[in-house]
Amino acid sequence: MKSYEVVNHLLMPADRVIGATFDALDLLGAYQPMRETGYQLSISALEQVYKVLHRLQVEGRDNIPSGGCIITPNHASWLDVEMVAVAAGRRVHFVAKSEFRDWPLLRQAIRATDAIYVRRGGDPNALDEICDAVNAGKAVVIFPEGTIPGEEDIPRWDVEPDTHLLRGRSGAVRVALRTGAPIVPCGVSGTGRAFPPEAWPRMQELPVPRPEPVTVRFGEPIRFPAPEGDLTRDQLSALTKRVMLAISALIDHERNAPAVPAKAASDDALSVDLPAMASARPRDERLPARKAPCGILLLHGEPSHHETLDTFEAMLTRLDVPHRAPILFGPGSDAQSGTPQQSFRLAERALLDLLRYADRAVVVGVSSSALVALELAARHGQRVAGVAAVAPPMPSLRSELLGRLRRDLPPSAQYALDLSRLLSFVRSPLLVLEPKGRRHPPSSALRRLRSRVSSKERTLAEFDSPGPDLLGREARGQVARAVESFVARIIDAAESAVGADAPVQRAAG
């Protein structure tokens, strides 16, 4: 059960009491006038709070017409709803996803604000209801992104490169075309840091708003001429893109930037020379006629590149699939200096090169490189078929809590802390191997790792490592057997999925 689901369960008794009270007031005919009065009082109180806590600034409010219109804000936080309601300067009606009917207290707030529920994937009845509200002169707020980047297992980095927003949905455009009402683009800046999705509903941070400044900008209204006949999907997409670009132009994107550092945009961002690949490229640089269903990416750990990779040499020989083993930064490598983020970039380069010869890849990481393997799985989704993490140095709960209060953490510790916020985006099958002899890293940290990922298959096993060497002679055999069994099973499943009529070419890699 997810953290927010536990909270919702605890809030259910209060929700039932409030719902019963609303029902009683409705029977007495007092609910409607009290709802409008309560809305105005709430907006006035929130405005004063946000001016103090978030130094709320509103720009372009005059662009909102007095009649029916559609307001389209970006969505960076759960604070966006309240911020737009306060900034609009007039009564607004929100469109909410139907899943919120099951959320205690939130559904009562939605009921009190006279919001409109809509089912994702298309809801003709809801579209008619929204159009009726706009035609009645109401201002309807529609979030065209549909959700918050970073929420619901949607990574923050799955945004459009030209707008830095999720791909817009066409609902607002459809309403505008049917009603002739204008679309008022709205850019909200600052809420992504004030109350990020990592705080709620993922609850990976303390769910308390931070005193970050917030700005709400309303742009010039966009009017679309009445179409002659039904528009095609491409035409709707083009109109929606126009709206998303207008919204993006109103946002200070840096102020909505996530706490998790973005990966390097290019190799040019590295401050040191990039070391060469340890494994040679195929002699024939031409791409194979048919890629292998799955390859292997090996990421060495400390202290020795060659020693850790020698552990899996027999596996590579037996499985005979394309593979890569890049040299990363750190002790034992050819490049002693560098940050974990730079090691990630090198590993990512190797992964993308490997994917020229294989459709997907299993990533095996040892020690600190196990964290890199997990980030690759989080950022590259289905292209990573599985992750074998050998002794990942995950922070303990105590270290994680203290780390969030400190700003002077070592790069490796900060990298592990940042990665913990990305684990929910890891969906690939996961094998975690823990050294049993020295209990490093702590078992509790690894169990928390396994519980935080979204992978349906999660295996936690131990191997003997009594000495100072992480992968001693006895440990190597245990680790090699466990990893090979895991990798072979994933590769066999990938090859089976290809089908008997599609021969597999295991190109040298």
C-alpha positions in Angstrom: 0.0 0.0 0.0 1.4 3.4 -1.0 2.0 6.1 1.6 -0.8 8.4 0.5 -3.3 5.4 0.5 -2.5 4.9 4.2 -3.2 8.6 4.9 -6.4 8.4 2.9 -7.5 5.4 5.0 -6.9 7.4 8.2 -8.8 10.4 6.9 -11.9 8.4 5.9 -13.8 8.8 9.2 -13.5 12.6 9.0 -14.6 12.5 5.4 -17.8 10.7 6.3 -18.7 13.2 9.0 -18.2 16.1 6.6 -20.1 14.4 3.8 -23.0 13.6 6.1 -23.0 17.3 7.2 -23.1 18.5 3.6 -26.0 16.1 2.8 -28.0 17.4 5.8 -27.5 21.0 4.8 -28.5 20.2 1.3 -31.8 18.6 2.5 -32.5 21.8 4.5 -31.8 24.0 1.4 -28.9 25.7 3.1 -26.0 24.0 1.4 -25.9 26.1 -1.8 -25.8 29.6 -0.2 -23.3 28.3 2.4 -21.1 26.9 -0.3 -20.8 30.2 -2.1 -20.1 32.1 1.1 -17.6 29.5 2.2 -15.8 29.6 -1.2 -15.4 33.4 -1.0 -14.2 33.3 2.6 -11.7 30.5 1.8 -10.3 32.4 -1.2 -9.9 35.6 0.9 -8.1 33.7 3.7 -5.8 31.8 1.3 -4.9 35.0 -0.5 -3.6 36.5 2.7 -1.7 33.3 3.6 -0.1 33.0 0.2 0.9 36.7 0.1 2.9 36.1 3.3 4.1 32.5 2.9 4.8 32.6 -0.9 4.9 36.3 -1.7 2.2 35.6 -4.3 2.3 37.9 -7.4 -0.4 38.0 -10.0 0.1 39.4 -13.5 -2.3 39.7 -16.4 -5.5 39.3 -14.4 -7.2 41.8 -16.8 -6.8 39.2 -19.5 -9.6 37.1 -17.9 -12.9 38.1 -19.5 -16.0 38.5 -17.4 -18.0 36.0 -19.4 -17.5 32.3 -20.2 -13.9 31.3 -20.8 -11.4 28.4 -20.3 -8.3 29.0 -18.2 -5.4 26.6 -18.9 -2.6 26.6 -16.3 0.4 24.4 -16.2 0.5 21.8 -13.4 3.6 21.6 -11.3 2.1 21.0 -7.8 -1.0 20.4 -5.7 -0.8 24.1 -4.8 -1.7 25.1 -8.4 -5.5 24.8 -7.8 -5.5 27.1 -4.9 -3.1 29.5 -6.5 -5.1 29.9 -9.7 -8.4 30.2 -7.7 -6.9 33.0 -5.7 -5.2 34.7 -8.6 -8.2 34.7 -11.0 -10.1 37.4 -9.1 -13.4 35.8 -10.0 -15.3 32.5 -9.3 -13.7 29.7 -11.2 -14.8 26.0 -11.6 -12.2 23.3 -11.9 -12.2 20.1 -14.0 -11.0 17.2 -11.8 -10.2 13.6 -12.7 -12.8 11.1 -11.7 -10.3 9.2 -9.5 -10.7 12.0 -6.9 -14.2 10.7 -6.1 -12.4 8.1 -3.9 -10.1 10.5 -2.1 -11.4 11.4 1.4 -11.7 15.1 2.3 -10.4 16.1 -1.2 -13.7 14.9 -2.7 -15.6 17.0 -0.2 -13.5 20.1 -1.2 -14.2 19.4 -4.9 -17.9 19.1 -4.1 -17.9 22.4 -2.2 -16.2 24.2 -5.2 -18.7 22.8 -7.7 -16.0 21.2 -9.8 -16.7 19.0 -12.8 -15.4 15.4 -12.9 -14.0 13.9 -16.0 -12.8 10.4 -16.9 -9.5 10.1 -18.6 -9.3 8.8 -22.1 -12.4 10.7 -23.3 -15.6 11.6 -21.5 -18.4 12.9 -23.8 -20.8 13.6 -20.9 -18.2 15.6 -19.1 -17.4 17.5 -22.3 -21.0 18.5 -22.6 -21.1 19.6 -18.9 -18.0 21.7 -19.4 -19.5 23.4 -22.5 -22.7 24.1 -20.7 -20.8 25.7 -17.8 -18.8 27.9 -20.3 -22.0 28.9 -22.2 -23.5 29.9 -18.9 -20.8 32.5 -18.4 -18.6 30.5 -16.0 -14.8 30.5 -16.0 -13.7 26.8 -16.2 -10.1 25.8 -15.3 -8.7 22.9 -17.3 -5.1 21.6 -16.7 -4.2 20.5 -20.2 -1.3 18.3 -19.0 -3.8 16.2 -17.1 -1.5 15.5 -14.2 1.6 16.7 -12.5 5.0 15.7 -13.9 6.7 13.6 -11.2 3.3 12.3 -10.0 1.6 8.9 -10.7 4.9 7.4 -11.8 5.2 10.0 -14.6 8.8 11.2 -14.5 9.5 14.9 -14.5 11.8 14.4 -17.5 8.9 13.0 -19.8 8.2 16.6 -21.0 8.2 18.1 -24.4 11.5 19.7 -25.3 10.0 22.8 -26.7 7.5 23.5 -23.9 9.1 21.8 -20.9 5.6 20.6 -20.2 3.8 17.3 -20.6 2.1 16.7 -23.9 -1.1 18.7 -23.8 -4.5 17.1 -24.1 -7.1 18.5 -26.5 -10.0 18.9 -24.1 -9.6 22.7 -23.6 -9.4 23.2 -27.4 -12.5 21.1 -28.0 -14.5 23.2 -25.5 -13.3 26.4 -27.1 -14.2 25.2 -30.6 -17.7 24.1 -29.5 -18.5 27.2 -27.4 -16.6 30.0 -29.2 -15.2 31.0 -25.8 -11.6 32.2 -25.5 -8.8 30.2 -23.9 -6.7 32.1 -21.3 -3.3 30.6 -21.0 -1.9 30.7 -17.5 1.7 30.1 -16.2 2.3 29.2 -12.6 5.9 29.5 -11.4 7.3 28.5 -8.1 4.8 25.9 -6.9 7.0 23.1 -8.1 9.5 24.0 -5.4 7.1 25.2 -2.8 5.3 21.8 -2.7 6.8 19.3 -5.2 5.1 16.0 -6.1 7.9 14.3 -4.1 6.1 15.7 -1.0 2.6 14.7 -2.1 1.3 12.2 -3.0 4.6 10.3 -3.2 5.5 11.5 0.3 9.2 11.1 -0.2 9.7 14.5 1.4 8.0 16.1 4.3 4.5 17.2 3.0 4.7 20.8 4.2 4.7 23.8 1.9 8.0 25.7 1.7 8.2 29.5 1.7 9.1 29.7 -2.0 7.8 32.7 -4.0 5.0 32.0 -6.5 3.9 34.0 -9.6 0.7 33.4 -11.6 0.6 35.0 -15.0 -2.4 35.1 -17.3 -1.7 35.6 -21.0 -3.7 37.2 -23.7 -6.8 35.2 -24.7 -6.6 32.8 -27.6 -9.6 32.6 -29.9 -10.1 29.9 -32.5 -12.4 30.5 -35.5 -15.4 28.1 -35.8 -14.2 25.1 -37.7 -15.8 23.9 -41.0 -16.6 20.3 -40.1 -14.8 18.0 -37.8 -11.1 18.5 -37.2 -8.6 15.7 -37.6 -6.4 14.5 -34.8 -3.4 16.3 -36.3 -5.3 19.6 -36.5 -6.4 19.2 -32.8 -2.9 18.5 -31.8 -1.6 21.6 -33.7 -4.1 23.8 -31.9 -3.3 22.2 -28.6 0.4 22.7 -29.2 -0.3 26.4 -29.8 -1.9 26.6 -26.4 0.9 24.7 -24.6 3.5 27.1 -26.2 1.5 30.1 -24.9 1.4 28.6 -21.4 5.1 27.8 -21.5 6.0 31.3 -22.4 4.4 32.5 -19.2 6.4 30.2 -16.9 9.7 30.8 -15.2 10.7 27.1 -15.6 13.7 27.3 -13.3 11.5 28.1 -10.4 9.6 24.9 -11.0 12.7 22.9 -11.3 12.9 19.7 -9.3 15.1 19.1 -6.3 16.6 16.1 -8.1 19.4 17.4 -10.4 18.9 16.8 -14.1 21.4 14.6 -15.9 24.0 16.2 -18.0 22.5 17.4 -21.3 25.5 16.4 -23.4 29.0 15.1 -23.2 30.2 18.7 -23.5 28.9 19.3 -20.0 31.7 17.0 -18.6 34.7 18.9 -17.3 37.2 16.1 -17.9 38.1 13.9 -20.8 35.9 11.0 -21.4 37.6 7.6 -21.1 37.2 5.0 -23.8 35.0 2.0 -23.6 36.5 -1.1 -22.0 34.8 -3.4 -24.4 35.6 -3.1 -28.1 32.9 -2.2 -30.6 32.0 -4.8 -33.2 34.5 -5.1 -36.0 31.8 -4.5 -38.5 30.3 -1.1 -37.6 27.3 -1.7 -39.8 24.2 -2.3 -37.7 22.9 -5.9 -37.8 19.9 -6.6 -40.0 18.0 -7.7 -36.9 18.9 -6.5 -33.4 19.2 -9.0 -30.6 16.2 -8.9 -28.2 18.3 -8.1 -25.2 21.9 -7.2 -24.4 23.9 -6.7 -21.2 25.5 -3.5 -19.8 28.1 -4.1 -17.1 29.0 -1.3 -14.7 32.1 -2.0 -12.6 32.4 -1.1 -8.9 35.2 -0.3 -6.6 38.1 -0.8 -6.0 39.1 -2.4 -9.3 37.5 -2.3 -12.7 39.0 -5.5 -14.0 38.4 -7.6 -10.9 34.7 -6.8 -10.7 34.1 -7.4 -14.4 36.1 -10.7 -14.4 33.3 -12.0 -12.1 30.9 -12.0 -15.0 33.3 -13.0 -17.8 31.9 -16.6 -18.0 28.3 -15.3 -18.1 29.1 -13.2 -21.1 30.6 -16.1 -22.9 27.7 -18.5 -22.2 24.9 -16.0 -23.0 26.6 -14.6 -26.1 24.6 -11.4 -26.5 25.7 -7.9 -27.3 27.3 -6.2 -24.3 29.1 -3.1 -23.1 31.4 -2.4 -20.1 32.3 1.2 -20.0 35.1 2.6 -17.7 33.5 4.9 -15.2 35.0 7.5 -12.8 36.3 6.6 -9.4 39.0 4.5 -7.6 40.3 1.6 -9.7 39.4 3.2 -13.0 41.5 5.0 -15.6 39.8 8.3 -14.6 40.3 8.9 -10.9 38.4 12.2 -10.7 34.8 12.8 -11.5 31.3 13.0 -10.1 28.7 10.3 -9.8 26.6 12.3 -12.3 29.5 12.1 -14.8 29.7 8.3 -14.3 26.0 8.2 -15.0 26.6 10.0 -18.3 29.3 7.6 -19.3 27.1 4.6 -18.5 24.2 6.2 -20.4 26.4 6.7 -23.4 27.3 3.0 -23.3 23.6 2.0 -22.9 22.6 4.0 -25.9 25.4 2.5 -28.0 24.4 -1.0 -26.9 20.8 -0.3 -27.9 22.0 0.0 -31.5 22.6 -3.7 -31.4 19.9 -4.9 -29.0 16.2 -3.8 -28.4 16.6 -3.7 -24.6 19.4 -4.2 -22.1 19.9 -5.8 -18.7 22.0 -3.5 -16.5 24.4 -5.0 -13.9 25.9 -2.6 -11.4 28.4 -3.3 -8.6 28.7 -1.1 -5.5 28.4 2.6 -6.4 27.6 1.7 -10.0 24.5 -0.2 -8.8 23.1 3.3 -8.1 23.9 4.3 -11.6 22.1 1.2 -12.9 19.0 2.1 -10.9 19.0 5.7 -12.4 19.4 4.3 -15.9 16.3 2.1 -15.2 14.4 5.1 -13.9 15.2 7.4 -16.8 15.0 5.0 -19.7 12.0 3.0 -18.8 11.2 0.0 -21.0 14.6 0.1 -22.7 16.0 -1.4 -19.5 14.8 -5.0 -19.3 16.1 -5.6 -15.8 18.6 -4.4 -13.1 21.0 -6.5 -11.0 22.3 -4.3 -8.2 25.2 -5.8 -6.3 25.8 -4.1 -2.9 24.2 -0.7 -3.7 25.3 1.8 -1.0 21.8 3.1 -0.2 21.5 5.5 2.7 19.9 4.3 5.9 16.7 5.9 7.1 18.7 7.9 9.7 21.3 9.0 7.1 18.5 10.0 4.6 16.7 12.1 7.2 19.9 13.8 8.3 21.0 14.3 4.6 17.8 16.3 3.8 18.8 18.8 6.5 22.4 19.1 5.4 23.7 20.9 2.4 27.4 19.8 2.6 27.1 16.1 1.8 29.8 14.3 -0.1 29.0 13.9 -3.8 28.4 10.1 -3.5 26.1 10.6 -0.5 24.2 13.3 -2.3 23.8 11.2 -5.3 22.4 8.3 -3.3 20.0 10.7 -1.6 18.8 12.2 -4.9 18.4 8.7 -6.4 16.0 7.7 -3.6 13.5 10.2 -5.1 13.6 8.5 -8.5 13.1 4.9 -7.3 9.4 4.9 -7.9 10.1 5.3 -11.7 12.1 2.0 -11.7 9.7 -0.6 -13.2 12.1 -3.2 -14.5 12.6 -6.5 -12.7 15.1 -6.0 -9.9 17.6 -8.2 -8.2 19.4 -6.8 -5.1 22.4 -8.7 -3.7 23.6 -7.8 -0.2 26.9 -8.7 1.3 26.0 -10.8 4.4 29.3 -10.7 6.2 29.7 -7.0 6.9 26.2 -5.8 6.6 27.2 -2.9 4.3 25.0 -1.3 3.2 22.5 -1.9 6.0 19.8 -4.5 5.3 17.1 -2.0 6.2 18.3 0.4 3.5 18.1 -2.3 0.9 14.6 -3.4 1.9 13.5 0.2 1.7 15.0 0.3 -1.8 13.1 -2.8 -2.8 9.8 -1.3 -1.4 10.2 2.0 -3.2 10.7 0.8 -6.7 7.6 0.1 -8.9 8.9 -3.1 -10.2 6.5 -6.0 -10.0 9.4 -8.4 -9.6 11.7 -7.6 -6.7 14.2 -10.1 -5.3 16.6 -9.4 -2.3 19.3 -12.0 -1.7 22.5 -12.2 0.3 26.1 -13.4 -0.5 29.0 -14.2 1.8 31.6 -11.4 2.0 33.4 -11.7 5.4 36.6 -9.9 4.4 37.4 -6.3 3.4 37.2 -7.2 -0.3 33.6 -6.9 -1.4 33.9 -9.6 -4.1 36.3 -12.1 -2.6 36.8 -15.5 -4.2 33.8 -17.1 -2.5 31.6 -14.1 -3.0 32.4 -13.9 -6.7 31.0 -17.4 -7.3 27.8 -16.7 -5.5 27.3 -13.3 -7.1 28.1 -14.6 -10.6 25.6 -17.5 -10.3 22.8 -15.3 -8.9 23.3 -12.6 -11.6 23.6 -15.0 -14.4 20.4 -16.8 -13.4 18.6 -13.5 -13.3 20.0 -12.2 -16.6 19.5 -15.4 -18.5 15.9 -15.6 -17.5 15.2 -12.1 -18.7 17.1 -12.7 -22.0 15.2 -16.0 -22.5 11.9 -14.2 -22.0 12.9 -11.4 -24.4 13.9 -14.0 -27.1 10.7 -15.9 -26.6 8.6 -12.8 -27.1 10.3 -12.3 -30.5 8.5 -15.3 -31.9 9.6 -18.5 -33.6 9.3 -16.9 -37.1 11.7 -14.1 -36.2 15.3 -15.5 -36.0 17.6 -13.8 -33.5 20.9 -12.6 -34.6 23.3 -12.5 -31.7 25.8 -9.9 -33.1 29.1 -9.7 -31.5 29.2 -6.8 -29.1 
